[in-house]
Each structure stands twice: as C-alpha cells, then as structure tokens.
C-alpha cells in the first residue's frame, strides 16, 4: 500500500517538480556522507524520479508531434523562431 501511495504521489508531480526533487536526491548522493541504507533509498527514489521525468518528456514530445503536420518534426539544430 505504501508503494502505491508513493506511485500516486509521483504521478501527480509536474516535470519541473520531479526534476527539482531529482536534483536534490543527486546532490545528497554526491555529497558522499549519506549512510548506506539512506543512499539505497535515495537511489531508488532517484530512478523513479528519472523515469517519471523521461515519461513526461516523452508525453510532451508526442503532443508536439501531433501538432505538426503529417507527423514531420524539425531537428532542434534547424529550428528557428
């Protein structure tokens, strides 16, 4: 039940909030003075946050592709405002 609650909380996060939390987790892990048990929990949380961020980016990319005519995309290097 606790894992289900965490999954529900994670899906409610925006990309920006998830990314901020991921950066915080990475900072704590990179600090190097976190006990092993806590590091393992942070690592697990970080992988979940990274997957959530990737899913949000994928969702955004699919939305943009739907907006573009015939599914054609423009490479970022070639994009102009």
HELIX and SHEET records of a PDB file:
HELIX    1   1 UNK A    2  UNK A   11  1                                  10    
HELIX    2   2 UNK A   15  UNK A   31  1                                  17    
HELIX    3   3 UNK A   36  UNK A   67  1                                  32    
HELIX    4   4 UNK A   69  UNK A   71  5                                   3    
HELIX    5   5 UNK A   76  UNK A   78  5                                   3    
END                                                                             
